[in-house]
């Protein structure tokens, strides 16, 4: 693992020397992500599109691959099958199917699975989510992301100079766009767990941005002769150790969740993993490059002078 314990101010890592390349890469990735979302569209899950959810209890541990094959052979190839709790408990999510209601779909699944898989299985729960409810959830989810970004913008605007605040929010927007682009490219299903992952990614990336912005502000105030490029390179070098350790340890946990967490949490772990990678990239390159492009200087970050009481009065002889 590559860590930096002490940074020589005269020889930091020159991150900003490749800012033209990273800027071009960011633009390409953002345009490609937006184009992918526009062309492929997002694969919304039942939480947003509506459909029927059926909870099935088996007498023995269920083989999900076999269940998918059986359902596909009986015109339910679009159903999502996943464990829920134990290996005997299975959730089957079926997209809207014309005029069929939840009860008829539940009865149909019960007959198919009893005949082909387990005669002793039981249907424990059948729920129907209407398209209108799913549309409301999609609107609420989008609104939650927008409100989160606005609140973050207000917070960092009070805490930092506006150039640092704007670059932090721009990095968050880039992170969300890239995650959605990857999900659209591979047609991975987006449900409420993915929305939670997006909000968690925003919080994770914001925390990293604040650490870097704090160091940039501090170094601008104490390094009077350093250029803005030098200050940013030194600040990024000083925080790189913390950024890499945090990112790698978080990724280790997420990989374990992807491998052993089951289907219910797989999408969340994938979205968060992508968010950690693009968030780390944004913290090191995107935000810092934007701060430099906006013309940050030492004078912009100096604390305002406080007039001392009685300073404007003539001295007493």
N, C-alpha and C positions, 0 to 999 in steps of 0.2 A: 504494500500500500504506500502511495506517495503522500508524504506529509511534510509540511514546512513548520519548523519550530521557531526559526529565527530568520527574519528577512533583513537583508542588507539594503538600506535605503538607496544606495548607489547602484545596486544591481538587482532590481526586482524582476519578476517574470513579466515579460513585455506582452501583456494581453492585448493592449490597444494597438500594437503593431500590425495585427491581423484584423482590425475592426472592419475594414472594407470587405474582406472575405466573409466575415461572420454576418455583416449586414446583408450582403447579397444572399447568403444562405437563409437567413431569417425571412427575407422577402420571398424567396422561392418557396420555402416551406409553407408560409402563410397563404400565398396565392394557390399553391397546389392543394392545400387543405380546403380552402374555400371552394375551389373548383370541384374537388372530390365530393364535398357535401352537396353542392348544387347538382352534380350529375348523378351520383349514386344514391343520394338522399340518405337520411339517417334511418337505421333499422329500429324503429320504436317497438318497445316491448308491450306486453298486455297492460302494464300499468298505465300506458298512455293511449293505446289504441282500443282498449276494451277487449272483452273476451270472457272465457269461462275458466275458472280454476277448480280443479278436482283433486281432493286429497284422498289417496288410496292407501289402505293398510294391508300388507301382504303377510301371509303366515310364515314366510321364510325371507331371508335377505334377498332383495330384488336385484336383478341384473339389468341395469339401465340400458345397456346396448341392446339386449334382447327386447326390452319393452319398446324401444324406438323402432326396431325392425318390425315388430308386430303391429304397432300403430301405423307405420308407413304402409304396410301391406293392406291396411284396412281404411285407407283414405284419410289418415290422420298424420300424414308426414310433416305437417307444419306445427305439430304439437311440441311443446318444450317439456322435457322430462327431467326431473332432478330430485335428489334425496332431500328430505325435510326431517331433521332430527335423526332418527335411527335409520339403518339400512333397510328396514322394513317399511318405512314411511316414505311415500313418493308423492310429489306434486306433479300434476299434469296440467299444463297451461295450453288452452286451445283458443286460437284467434276466433273472431266473430265468423259464424258460419250461416249466413243468410238469415232465414226466419227461425232457425233452430234456437230453442231456449236452453237455459242451463240444465233443467231437469231432463230433457230429452238427450242432451249430450252426455250427462252423467250416466243415464241408463245405457246409452250406446257403448260408452267406455267400459262400464261394468260387464256387459255381455261379452265384449271383445276380449277383455283381460281374463275373465273367468274361463272362457273357452280355450284360450291359447296359452295362458301363463299359469294362473293359480286359481283353482275352483273355490278356494276358501277365502279369497280376498274380500275386503269390505270397502265400500265407499263411505268415508267418514265425513266429508264436507264437500259441498258444491256451492261455489260462489260465482256470481256473474257481475262483471264490470262493464257498464254500458259505454258506448263510444263517447257520449257527452261527458261522463265522468273522466274518462281518459283524456279528453281534450282539455278539460279544466285542470287536470294534474299537469299536463304539458305546459299550459300557460302559467300555472303557479310555479313550476320548476324554472322556467325561463325568467319569470319575475324575480325569483329568489336569487338567481345568478346576477341579474342586473342590480338589484338592491344591494347585494354583497359588495359588488365592485364600487358602487356609488358611496357606500358607507366607508369602504377602505380609502377611497379617494379623499373623502372629507377628513378622515383620521390622519392620513399621512400629510395632507395639506397643512394641518395645524402643527404637526410634529416636525416636518421638514420644509426646506425651501421648495418652491413650486416645481423646479426642474427635477429634483429628486422624487417628488410625489408623482409627477406625470410619468416619469420613466418607470416607477414601480407599478403603476396601474397598467401601463402599456405592456409590461412584461406579463402581468396576470392575464390580460386579454389574449396575448400570444399563446400562453400555455393552454388556455381553454380551446382556442381555435385548433391547435395542433392535435389535442386529444380527440376532439370531434372529427377531425380529418382522418385520423388513423381508424377510428371506429367506423366511419363511413367507407373507407377503403376496404376494410375486411368484413364489412357488413355485420359487425358485432352488435348484438342487441343492446339497446339502451333502456334501462328501467330505472326505478327509484334508487337502487344501489349505485348506479353510475352517476346519477345526480348528486348523491352524497359524496362520491369520490371527487367530483368536480369541485364541490364546495370545500372538501378537505384539502385538495390540491391548492386552491386559492389561499387557504390559511397557511399551508406549509410554505408555499412560495413567498407569501408576504413576509413571513418570519425571516426567511433568508434575505429578502430584500432590505428589511429594516436593519439587520446586522451589518450588511455591506454599506448601506447609506450612512449609518452611524459612524463607521470607520472613515468613510470618505469625508464627512463633515469634520470629524476630529482632526484628520491629517491636513485638511485645507487650513485649519486654524493654527497648527503648530509648524507646518512646513512652509515658511514664508517665501523661500526662494525657489521652490519646486514648481514646475509647470503643471497645469491641470492633468495632462497625460501621465506625468510621473506620479502625481498624487493618486490617481485612479489605479495605476499599475501596482503601486505599493499597497494600497488599501485592499485590492483583490488578492495580492500575494499573502498579506497578513491574515485574511479571512479564509483562504483556500483550505487550510487544514480543517477548520471547523466545518466548512461546507461539504468537503469530501467525506469526512467521518459521519456527519449527519445523513448524507444521501446514501452512503453505502450500508449503514446499519438499518436505515429504513427499508432499503431494497431487499436486504436479507430477510426481514420479517415478511415483506410482501411476496417474495418468492416462496417462502414456506406456506403462506396462505393460498397461493395459486396451486401448489402441489398437493396440499393436504386439507385445504379448507372446504372443498366440495364445490358443487356447481353453484350453490346459492351465493357464494362470496367470490367466485372466480372473476366475474366481471369487475367487481369493485377493486380487487387486487390488481388486475390488469390496468385499469384506468389510473389507479394511484401510482403504479410503477412507471407508466408513461409520464404522468405528471411530475414525478420526482426527477426523471431524466431531463425533461424539457424545462422544468423549473430551475434545475441546477445550471443548465446552459443559459437560460435567461438571466439568472443572477450574475453570472460571470461576464457574459458578453452583451446581451441585448440591452439591459438596463443601463449598464455603464457606458456603452456606445451612445445611447440616446442622451444621457446626461452630458456627455462631451459635445455632442452635436448641438445641444441647446445652449452651449456657451457658458457653462458653469465656471465660476471664478471664486477666488478666495474672498473677495468683497461680498459676494452674495451670501456667504455662509457665516460671516462674522456676526456675533451677537450685537444687538443694538446698544448703543451707549446710553447709559442711564444718567440723567442730569442729577448731580448731587444737590441736596437742599442748601440754599443760600449761595450757590456757586455764581449766580448772576448779580450778587450784591457787592458793593465796594468793600474792600477790607477796612476794618476798624483800626484807626491809628491810636 
